[in-house]
């Protein structure tokens, strides 16, 4: 989270950025009035292997000036299929890579992160895009990040609370889907 030293420095705006290898979407919130100021999605041509993702994001920051504004809070949402949910009973922070090895290729130098879903006694273990996180550190300094599946599953479980009907949810993305 971005530190605001003085109340007069507060701008009452929050930036949420969802990142994927082929897309950057962002939403600017007015936190004082609880309104959305802008929403944009930028799609990238991922077939051009010579172009780095960071360069595509840098172009987006040049073309969309609202990305360069000052914000009280910046949240980066990683959207990829490199995640898995782990029940609290068997979760151990020391073995994050072990949980992922069954549904994705894991490398020794991968960085792992996790989101606690405390109300549901589980964690979402995932591989964030470190190169993209590093880009955002250069842009904003400190920020929070979370996996898109953590947000989705929390919302779906919240909506299903106190409902015994059997349901199945499918979330479709451009590059993958989740059941």
N, C-alpha and C positions, 0 to 999 in steps of 0.2 A: 504494500500500500504506500502511496506517496504521502510523506509527512508534510503537514501544513503547520508551520511554526507559529503563525499569527492568524487570528480569526479574520483579519482584513485581507489576507491572502487567499481565503477560501473563494472558489468560483462556483461552487454548487453544481458541478458537472462531473459525470462519470463516463468513462469510455470503456465499452466492452468490445473486444476484438476476438473474433473466431478465426482460427487459422487452420488451414489444411495445405497439402502440397500444391493444390491447384486453385486455391481460393483464399481470399481475405475478405471477411465481412466485418462491418463495425456498426455500432449503435452508440449514439451520444444521448445520454440521459440528463435532463435537468432535474437534479435531486431536490431542489427547493420546491418546485411545482409538481414533481412526480410525473413528468411528461417526457416523451421521446422527441428529441430535437432533429435527429437525422438517422437514417438507416441506409447503408450501401453495401453492395456485394461486388467484388472485383474478381473476375475469373481469369486464370492464367493458362497459357498454352504450355502444358507440361511436356510436350513432345520435343521441345528445344532443349536438349541435354546440356548445351554449353552455357545456358543462363542459370545462374544460381538463384535459388528461392529468395535469398536476402536481397538480391538486386531487383527482383520483381516487387518485393515489399518496399524497397527504397523508392522505386518509381511511383508506387501507390501513395507514398507519403508526399511526394512532389505534386502529384495530380489532385490530391484531396486535402486541401489546407486544414480542414477540421481535425485531421489526424495530428497536426502539429500544435493544436491549441493546448492551453493549460487545463489540467484536470485534477480534481481532488483524489480521484481513485481510478486506477486502470486495472482491468481484469482481462487476461488473455485466456481464451478457451481453446484448448487443443482438440481438434476433431480428426481422429484417426482410428484405425481398427487395432491399434497396439495396446489393448487394455483388457483387463479381466477383473471380475469381482471376487473377493475373498472373504469368507465369513470371519467374523471377529475371533471366534474360537480357535482358528488355526492360523491367524495372521501373525507374522513375525517380520518386523521391519528389516531384519538382517537378510531375508531371503526373497526380496522383491522379484528378482530375475527368475527365480524358480517357479513362481506362480505363472509367469508369462510364457515359459518355454513350451507349454502344451498347446498354445494357439497362435504363436508367432515365433519367428526366428529371432533368437536372442544372441547378442554378441557380448564378448567380455567387456568391451569399452562402452556399452550402452549406459545411459543414465536413466535411472528409474525414479518415479515419483508415485505418490499415492494420495488419494483424497479419502478422508474419513467420512463415512455416512453414518454418523453416530446414532441417529434415530432408528436405524435399521441394522445395527450391529454388523456392519461390513465395511470393507475398504475397496476402492477401485485402484488397482495397481496399473500403471501405464508408463509408456515411454513418450515423454514430451519432445517436441522439436527443439533441441538445444540450440541449434544455429538460429532459429527464429527467436527463442528467448533471449539469446545474446544480442540480436538486433534490437529487440525492444528495450533491453537494458541500456543500450546506447541512446535510444530515443527518449525514454521516460525515467531512467534510473530504476527505482524500486517499483514493483508491481506484483500482483497476485496472479497465479494461474491455476487452472482447474481443467479437468477433462470433460468434454461435452457429455459423455455417458453418465458421469456423476450427476450432472444437472438433470438430464433426462430421466434417469432411473429414480432419483429423489422425487421429482415431480409426479411421475407415474405412480409411485408407491403412495405418495401423499393423496393423490386422487382416488386411489383404490382402498384407502383406509376404511375400516368398518364395512367392507363390502365382501361378502363371501362368494360372489359369482366368480366363476373361472374365466379368466381373460388371458389373451395373448396379445402382445403389442409388437409391431414391426416398425422400425424406424429406418427409412430409406434415405441414403445419402447419394451423392453423385458417384462416389467411388466404392461404396460398400453399404451393407445393410446390417442391422442388428435385430435379433429376436429376443 
